[in-house]
Amino acid sequence: MDLLLAFDEDLLTGDLVQTGTGLATDAGLRTAVVISLFTDRRAEADDELPAGESDPRGWWGDDLADLPDDRIGSRLWLLARRKILPATLVEARQMVEEALAWLVEDGIAARVEVEVSHRPPTTLAIAVGIVRPAGDRVDFSFDNLWQGVRETVPAAGTGSAA
C-alpha cells in the first residue's frame, strides 16, 4: 500500500492527497508508476545533459542501494528540450522501460508494455500497460508531457520543423 500521489501533467508535479484528517492511500500501482517515471533518475556518465545543465540529478539514496543499479526514477528529464524525432521516441520508450523494469524483477508484473507517441505539435505521450502475474492488466496514460519542446518532426509533405 502506497500513499496516493496526485500527478499534475501540466506542471509535471506530484502531491500527496489529503482526506479528512489523514492521507489517501493507493492500493494499485499508480503512485509507483508516477514515482518511477517522473522522479529524476541520475544521468549515466555518457548521457548528454540538456543545454545549460551540469547537474546529473538523481536521488542520493541510490548510492546506498543494496543491489547495484537499483535506482529510483527515470532519465526522461534528459529529453525535455529535445526535438521530438523518431529517435527521441525510441529513446523515451527505452527510458520508460528501464524505469519500470523493477516491476517485473520484483514479481509485481509479468510484463510491462510501453508505447510512446508524438502528439502534434509539441507533446510527448506515454501509455503503459502492466500485466500482473495473475493475468489482469492495469493501464496508465500520460498524454500531456513536454509541451515546452519547440521543434518537432515535420508532418509528411510539409516543410521544416517549426
Stockholm file with secondary structure:
# STOCKHOLM 1.0

chainA/1-162         MDLLLAFDEDLLTGDLVQTGTGLATDAGLRTAVVISLFTDRRAEADDELPAGESDPRGWWGDDLADLPDDRIGSRLWLLARRKILPATLVEARQMVEEALAWLVEDGIAARVEVEVSHRPPTTLAIAVGIVRPAGDRVDFSFDNLWQGVRETVPAAGTGSAA
#=GR chainA/1-162 SS CEECEEEETTTTEEEECEETTEECEESSSHHHHHHHHHSBCCCCTTCCCCTTCCCCCCCGGGGGCSSTTCCCSBSGGGGTTSCBCHHHHHHHHHHHHHHHHHHHHTTSCSEEEEEEEEETTTEEEEEEEEECTTSCEEEEEEEEECTTCCCBCCCTTSCSCC
#=GC SS_cons         CEECEEEETTTTEEEECEETTEECEESSSHHHHHHHHHSBCCCCTTCCCCTTCCCCCCCGGGGGCSSTTCCCSBSGGGGTTSCBCHHHHHHHHHHHHHHHHHHHHTTSCSEEEEEEEEETTTEEEEEEEEECTTSCEEEEEEEEECTTCCCBCCCTTSCSCC
//
